[in-house]
């Protein structure tokens, strides 16, 4: 039911580099009159919602609040790139159950808590 997500950032260039390194994607920057956005790639009808990095004074990075889960083939792949990209591992790869797969959680360069999910 998630249709969109926004991850608050303090430094767009730093956050963009972090997420591009961790997920091996290109983030497209757009400026809407002072509202800076870094758009994650759209998977054209693929699984999951799309969203942006977002910088504006009303958006404050935080480890509290809503937790966004990125879909992964194996969460360990992205977790292995977190610290090199400047983030921190918050929760290592953890089995949820045989039925629900695995999760891991990290703190990004902006101080946000973000999660990963995979079946493997």
Beta strands, then each sheet from edge to edge (+ up, - down):
strand 1: 4-8
strand 2: 28-32
strand 3: 35-39
strand 4: 50-55
strand 5: 69-71
strand 6: 88-97
strand 7: 101-107
strand 8: 113-118
sheet 1: 1+ 4+ 3- 2+
sheet 2: 5+ 8+ 7- 6+
end
